[in-house]
Amino acid sequence: MAAALLIGSMGLILFTARRSARAESRADRLAGALLTAAQPMLPIDWTSEWQRMHLEARFFAGALANQVPVTELAEGPIHDTPGFCFENKHYAIALRPSPRLEPDLQTEAGDLAVESLAWPRATVGPAKSVFFHPEDADRAYSRNLHADYNDESPGSRPKPGWLHRRQDSKIRVFDYRAWDDERFLVPQRADS
């Protein structure tokens, strides 16, 4: 009896781990596909309905071409204006302007880069990590241990620009602290 319970417990752990890995991998790939779809359209008029529809078509086509399931994707509420948001069962995926918070970087309002990111919709479930795909920096991800980003309340969503490196983290190559002190890992640097 004890052996059966032990095997059942191990099976449950393995099933849960695979479910989390599948949900997180899909969210990372969707955030990347959203940025890829948006880059040829820049600069984006965030108030234009036809640009939103065009971006959505490009995003869905690109994701399907890379074998990322989009059947459960739907347009999500826009929490940050300007921006576009999509949701699946576990993640919110957004594209929005990405202000840089460093005091030595001056940007004009229409000259902002964009960022694509995915964060968990709920605090429980298989979605844990946050995936950050900025146009002007290396892509990164966080295990979401400090900030506990989720979509359940407005105060727990990632703020535009806050997932970039802080100035004191510029010397770090494969990890960094974001502006809200969340630790991000850089899986592959663009210049390596």
Secondary structure, 3 states (H helix, E strand, C coil): CHHHHHHHHHHHHHHHHHHHHHHHHHHHHHHHHHHHHHHHHCCCCCCCHHHHHHHHHHHHHHHHHCCCCCCCCEECCCCCCCCEEEECCCEEEEEEEECCCCCCCCCCHHHCEEEEEEEECCCCCCCCCEEEEECCCCCEEECCCCCCCCCCCHHHCCCCCCCCECHHHCCCCCEEEECCCCEEECCCCCCC
